């Protein structure tokens, strides 16, 4: 089975619909965590399953379904339009033996780090060209995939909301699983430009994130 799993907030409902429409024909089911939504915008969609949440997990809600499904588990963000060959392209990479793959992430130049967002790092963005496929420290969960036979993130380990990239990467580190950043072109994804992002909220206040990364990666 192939599932695409995502979380969203009401301010992004129009973006979310665009995202789902770009991916739904490529997968068996789309699972959505609707954070603080009062209604389901996908009532007429046969392949969409939703759960309503109070936003306690934030973007971590996309991993609520990991304990319930088996197969290829894709996670996404509601500000991205996915290309029509995205699922097939990514499964081909997983079939090469990569544990976890993503098209976005960062690798720090040294540990311990002083700031999760500002310490020296190689930053690979999904909206920029990657020339090589290589292992990275922190994988972006907006463009991530794995098979549940190899990795099944534990949502109980998500101790603070809007940190899914970090929690997943730390769990992978604990299991000695590599996250691979995949080679791709700069125009592979389309960005929808929301008014607010997690980065905007945390870039100047990330001591907690910094401490967690050091805890797991300085061992």
Buried (B, 14 or more C-beta within 10 A) or exposed (E): EBBBBBBBBBEBBEBBBBBBEBBBEBBEBBBBBBBEBEEBBBEEBEBBBBBEBEBEBBBBBBBBBBEEBEBBBBBBBBBBBBBEEBBEBBBEBBEEEBBBBBBBBBBBEEEEBEBBBEBEBEBBBBBBEBEEBBBBBBBBBBBBBBBBEBBBBEBEEBEBBBBBBBBBBBBBBEEEBBBBBBBBEEEBBBEBEBEEEBEEEBEEEBEBBBEBBBEBBEE
